[in-house]
């Protein structure tokens, strides 16, 4: 149900029978599955999740302390829906799309009272509507009828709702309107407003899914260089506590080349969302130079908020993402973390006394995860355009155990796997993505884009790096037994090249003004500089130069400074020239 609907408009037709945490049962409630209801004297928002005879089970999205049997339950007759329209960007919501800044202003305190509600978008604000259709034009569902400048970065496209029939335009407005005022009328009586509603558990209609062929450029070398994600792709970031899941997702939200970012804080600590709120308005978008918040929608359902609302916040976020996808935008959705979402489902399931699956999670865990990730993709839209949703879900396995159900079920669905490693994090190697365990199934279909837009030998150079890192992994077992000096000279040199790959290329400082973002051209040039060292070093070795003399050349340590160099092109050119000159001078 739209948060804009007034609670007085619903009918009182049920009575609470029992309360068990976020799960409430009611009798004499005339309701359907997934109907939104208001529970108790305070009108706490809830959703019908089970109906058995005269007994209706409700999950409540607010704290239920003090709610008791005999209190009323009011049914709205509508499913949980979100308000869609201009004003969602640069906003922060809770799990059921209540704007937190509006609630704070309404209550005069930062602590939310129960039963307080507010529309998801400002119903009173006037927006400058610029029509793109004329009287007599024929429009169909999904067609754009006008635009509104939502932020300095994004033009909000006002569309014919997908559940309309469409028809001939009989009148068109121009100028300032509120979101509830009619801007276009059709000959069949349908009135188009800037405001739409859509049920969160129902995917918005789209055409065929297409094979994604363009990468989501993240600005992070290990991800762009080794394990790329496609626009319209799915990725998982599992890792133990302290391995950098949140910072990795925040880096993706900050620097990825998506048009829109929807960031969902699902059950995570409040200070992590605070960091996002403080940083994003100050940081420039690398594509436009405007503030990052101008393209970002935040959904904060932190760990101190009611557990049931975690279950809805994922659906709220993906529905908002689908709305902007329908405008033809490339949307990136960050869910941090899906483990907390699964834990919320586990708690609700246990209170419903359902048969548990592995580790107490509901038996339908895999189906719920699949349903969420399936809403990602690159789509042919119903209006003929194209749009995409890329979903990156963090997973927080207890103790870093990747064999637990949430991680395993996620891995069966997603096509990019960024495995965070506690050992790398302890060594202060960030991003702590383990290059031996991670993978991307998008590489082959994305290679043509990299080769045509960055470098013709992108795939070949990347494979060289992978081979060196694989060889290092095999040699490390021998080194731990007999020491590095017992290896043949060529293998000693391979270990040195691999060290530069790890320290100079794979490591990246998210807190450094320059190194926090690395464009694809720089990622490639840094890798070719290390390959230049490799090629020149092995030529020197073949000429009889000892490995210790090769690794002692002055230019080699400069490789570690490539990431932080502001004038990186000149810096890398200089390093490559120095490496060639100094190594060739040895023979």
Long-range contacts (C-beta under 8 A, 24 or more apart in sequence): 1-36, 1-76, 1-78, 1-79, 1-80, 1-81, 2-78, 2-81, 2-82, 2-83, 2-119, 2-120, 2-197, 3-83, 3-96, 3-97, 3-98, 3-117, 3-118, 3-119, 3-120, 4-83, 4-119, 4-120, 4-123, 5-76, 5-78, 7-38, 7-43, 7-74, 7-117, 10-38, 10-74, 10-75, 10-76, 10-77, 11-74, 11-75, 12-72, 12-73, 12-74, 13-73, 13-74, 13-75, 14-56, 14-72, 14-73, 14-74, 14-75, 15-69, 15-70, 15-71, 15-72, 15-73, 16-40, 16-67, 16-68, 16-69, 16-70, 16-71, 16-72, 16-73, 17-55, 17-69, 18-69, 19-64, 19-67, 19-68, 19-69, 20-351, 21-64, 21-307, 21-347, 21-351, 22-59, 22-60, 22-61, 22-64, 22-306, 22-307, 22-308, 22-347, 22-348, 22-351, 23-57, 23-58, 23-59, 23-60, 23-348, 23-351, 23-352, 24-57, 24-58, 24-59, 24-60, 24-64, 24-67, 24-73, 25-55, 25-56, 25-57, 25-58, 26-55, 26-56, 26-58, 26-73, 27-54, 27-55, 27-56, 28-54, 29-56, 29-73, 29-75, 30-75, 31-56, 31-75, 31-77, 32-77, 34-79, 34-80, 34-199, 34-201, 35-75, 35-76, 35-77, 35-78, 35-79, 36-76, 36-78, 36-79, 36-80, 36-81, 37-73, 37-74, 37-75, 37-76, 38-73, 38-74, 38-76, 39-64, 39-67, 39-71, 39-73, 40-64, 40-67, 40-71, 40-72, 40-73, 41-71, 41-72, 42-67, 42-114, 42-115, 43-74, 43-115, 43-117, 44-114, 44-115, 45-96, 45-117, 46-308, 47-80, 47-312, 49-348, 49-352, 50-352, 57-352, 59-308, 59-311, 59-348, 60-306, 60-308, 61-95, 61-96, 61-306, 61-308, 61-309, 61-312, 62-114, 62-115, 62-306, 62-309, 63-114, 63-306, 79-199, 79-200, 79-201, 79-202, 80-199, 80-200, 80-201, 80-312, 80-315, 81-197, 81-198, 81-199, 81-200, 82-120, 82-197, 82-198, 82-200, 82-316, 82-319, 82-320, 83-119, 83-120, 83-121, 83-195, 83-196, 83-197, 84-120, 84-121, 84-195, 84-196, 84-197, 84-198, 84-319, 84-320, 84-323, 85-121, 85-156, 85-179, 85-193, 85-194, 85-195, 85-196, 86-121, 86-127, 86-148, 86-150, 86-156, 86-179, 86-194, 87-121, 87-122, 87-125, 87-150, 87-179, 88-120, 88-121, 88-150, 88-297, 88-320, 89-150, 89-151, 89-154, 89-260, 89-293, 89-294, 89-295, 89-296, 89-297, 90-151, 90-293, 90-294, 90-296, 90-297, 91-297, 91-298, 92-273, 92-277, 92-298, 92-299, 92-300, 93-120, 93-297, 93-298, 93-299, 93-300, 93-316, 94-299, 94-300, 94-301, 94-305, 94-309, 94-313, 95-266, 95-299, 95-301, 95-305, 95-309, 95-310, 95-311, 95-312, 95-313, 95-316, 96-309, 96-312, 96-313, 96-316, 97-299, 97-316, 97-320, 100-300, 121-179, 121-195, 122-179, 123-178, 123-179, 123-180, 123-195, 124-178, 125-178, 125-179, 126-176, 126-177, 126-178, 127-156, 127-176, 127-177, 127-178, 127-179, 127-194, 128-175, 128-176, 129-158, 129-173, 129-174, 129-175, 129-176, 129-177, 129-183, 129-194, 130-174, 131-172, 131-173, 131-174, 131-183, 131-184, 133-169, 133-172, 133-184, 134-169, 134-172, 135-169, 135-170, 135-171, 135-172, 136-168, 136-169, 137-168, 137-169, 138-166, 138-167, 138-168, 138-169, 139-166, 139-167, 139-169, 139-184, 139-186, 140-166, 140-382, 140-383, 141-165, 141-166, 141-205, 141-382, 141-383, 142-326, 142-381, 142-382, 142-383, 143-383, 144-327, 144-383, 145-169, 145-172, 145-183, 145-184, 145-192, 146-172, 146-183, 146-184, 148-194, 151-290, 151-294, 151-295, 152-290, 152-291, 152-294, 153-285, 153-288, 153-290, 153-294, 153-295, 154-259, 154-260, 154-294, 154-295, 154-329, 156-194, 156-327, 157-327, 157-328, 158-183, 158-184, 158-192, 158-194, 159-196, 159-326, 159-327, 159-383, 160-192, 161-192, 161-196, 162-204, 162-205, 162-326, 162-382, 164-190, 164-192, 165-190, 166-190, 196-323, 198-319, 198-322, 198-323, 199-319, 200-312, 200-315, 200-316, 200-318, 200-319, 201-315, 203-322, 203-374, 203-375, 204-319, 204-322, 204-323, 204-325, 204-326, 205-382, 206-322, 206-325, 206-326, 206-379, 206-380, 206-381, 206-382, 206-387, 207-379, 207-380, 207-381, 207-382, 208-379, 208-380, 209-377, 209-378, 209-379, 209-380, 210-377, 210-378, 210-379, 210-380, 210-386, 211-378, 211-445, 212-377, 212-378, 212-388, 212-442, 212-445, 212-446, 213-445, 213-446, 213-448, 213-449, 214-446, 214-449, 215-442, 215-446, 215-449, 215-450, 216-256, 216-257, 216-258, 216-330, 216-332, 216-390, 217-256, 217-257, 217-519, 217-520, 218-251, 218-252, 218-255, 218-256, 219-251, 219-255, 219-256, 219-286, 219-516, 219-517, 219-518, 219-519, 220-248, 220-251, 220-252, 220-255, 220-431, 220-508, 220-518, 221-505, 221-506, 221-508, 221-518, 221-523, 221-526, 221-563, 222-431, 222-433, 222-435, 222-506, 222-508, 223-252, 223-418, 223-431, 223-433, 224-518, 224-520, 224-523, 225-462, 225-465, 225-505, 225-523, 225-524, 225-527, 226-435, 226-438, 226-440, 226-462, 226-465, 226-466, 226-506, 227-416, 227-417, 227-418, 227-433, 227-438, 227-439, 227-440, 227-443, 228-416, 228-440, 228-442, 228-443, 228-446, 228-450, 229-390, 229-392, 229-416, 229-440, 229-442, 230-378, 230-390, 230-415, 230-442, 230-445, 230-446, 231-258, 231-330, 231-378, 231-388, 231-390, 232-330, 232-376, 232-377, 232-378, 232-379, 232-388, 232-389, 232-390, 233-376, 233-390, 233-391, 233-415, 233-416, 233-442, 234-373, 234-376, 234-390, 234-391, 234-392, 234-393, 234-413, 234-414, 234-415, 234-416, 235-390, 235-391, 235-392, 235-393, 235-414, 235-415, 235-416, 235-417, 235-418, 236-392, 236-393, 236-394, 236-395, 236-407, 236-410, 236-411, 236-414, 236-416, 236-417, 236-418, 237-392, 237-393, 237-394, 237-395, 237-418, 237-420, 238-394, 238-395, 238-396, 238-397, 238-402, 238-407, 238-410, 238-417, 238-419, 238-420, 239-394, 239-395, 239-396, 239-397, 239-400, 239-419, 239-420, 239-421, 239-422, 239-425, 239-432, 240-396, 240-397, 240-399, 240-400, 240-420, 240-422, 241-396, 241-400, 242-422, 242-425, 243-400, 243-420, 243-421, 243-422, 243-424, 243-425, 243-432, 244-420, 244-425, 244-430, 244-431, 244-432, 245-336, 245-337, 245-394, 245-395, 245-396, 245-420, 246-272, 246-336, 246-394, 247-430, 247-431, 247-510, 248-394, 248-418, 248-420, 248-431, 248-433, 249-334, 249-336, 249-392, 249-394, 250-275, 250-276, 250-279, 250-510, 251-431, 251-510, 251-516, 252-332, 252-334, 252-392, 253-280, 253-292, 253-296, 253-332, 253-334, 254-279, 254-280, 254-283, 254-292, 254-516, 254-517, 255-286, 255-516, 255-517, 256-332, 256-390, 257-286, 257-287, 257-330, 258-295, 258-329, 258-330, 258-331, 258-332, 258-390, 259-295, 259-324, 259-329, 259-330, 259-331, 260-295, 260-296, 260-297, 260-321, 260-324, 260-329, 260-330, 260-331, 260-332, 261-292, 261-295, 261-296, 261-297, 261-331, 261-332, 261-333, 261-334, 262-296, 262-297, 262-299, 262-317, 262-318, 262-320, 262-321, 262-324, 262-331, 262-332, 262-333, 262-334, 263-296, 263-297, 263-298, 263-299, 263-333, 263-334, 263-336, 264-299, 264-301, 264-313, 264-314, 264-316, 264-317, 264-333, 264-334, 264-335, 264-336, 265-298, 265-299, 265-300, 265-301, 265-302, 265-336, 266-299, 266-301, 266-310, 266-313, 266-314, 266-335, 266-336, 266-337, 266-338, 266-340, 266-341, 267-301, 267-302, 267-303, 267-307, 267-310, 267-337, 267-339, 267-340, 267-341, 267-343, 267-344, 268-302, 268-303, 268-336, 268-337, 268-340, 269-302, 269-303, 270-300, 270-302, 270-303, 270-304, 272-336, 273-298, 273-300, 273-302, 286-517, 286-519, 303-340, 307-343, 307-344, 307-347, 307-348, 308-344, 308-348, 310-340, 310-341, 310-343, 310-344, 311-341, 311-344, 311-345, 311-348, 313-341, 314-338, 314-341, 314-372, 315-372, 318-372, 318-375, 318-389, 318-391, 321-375, 321-389, 322-375, 322-389, 324-387, 325-379, 325-381, 325-387, 325-388, 325-389, 326-381, 326-382, 326-383, 326-387, 327-387, 328-381, 328-385, 328-386, 328-387, 329-387, 330-387, 330-388, 330-390, 331-387, 331-388, 331-389, 331-390, 332-389, 332-390, 332-392, 333-376, 333-389, 333-390, 333-391, 333-392, 334-392, 334-394, 335-391, 335-392, 335-393, 335-394, 336-394, 337-393, 337-394, 337-395, 337-396, 338-369, 338-372, 338-393, 338-394, 338-395, 338-406, 338-410, 339-394, 339-395, 339-396, 339-397, 339-406, 340-396, 342-368, 342-369, 342-405, 342-406, 357-405, 358-405, 359-404, 359-405, 361-405, 361-406, 365-405, 365-406, 365-409, 366-409, 366-412, 369-406, 369-409, 369-410, 369-413, 370-413, 373-410, 373-413, 373-414, 415-440, 415-441, 415-442, 416-440, 416-441, 416-442, 429-502, 429-506, 429-507, 430-507, 430-508, 430-509, 430-510, 431-508, 431-510, 433-506, 435-466, 435-469, 435-506, 436-469, 436-470, 436-473, 450-520, 453-520, 454-520, 454-521, 454-524, 455-524, 458-524, 461-524, 461-527, 461-528, 461-531, 462-527, 464-531, 465-501, 465-505, 465-527, 465-530, 465-531, 468-494, 468-497, 468-498, 468-501, 468-534, 469-498, 469-501, 469-502, 471-498, 472-498, 489-541, 489-546, 489-547, 490-538, 490-541, 492-547, 493-537, 493-538, 493-541, 493-547, 493-550, 493-551, 496-537, 496-547, 496-550, 496-551, 497-530, 497-533, 497-534, 497-537, 500-530, 500-533, 500-556, 500-559, 500-560, 501-530, 503-560, 504-530, 504-559, 504-560, 504-562, 504-563, 505-530, 505-563, 507-563, 508-563, 509-563, 509-564, 512-563, 512-564, 514-563, 514-564, 514-565, 514-566, 515-563, 515-564, 518-563, 522-568, 525-568, 525-569, 525-572, 526-562, 526-563, 526-568, 526-572, 528-576, 529-559, 529-562, 529-572, 529-575, 529-576, 529-579, 530-559, 532-576, 532-579, 532-580, 533-559, 533-579, 536-579, 536-580, 536-583, 536-584, 537-583, 539-583, 539-584, 540-583, 540-584, 540-586, 540-587, 543-586, 543-587, 544-587, 545-583, 545-586, 545-587, 549-586, 550-583, 550-586, 553-579, 553-582, 553-583, 553-586, 554-578, 554-582, 555-579, 555-581, 555-582
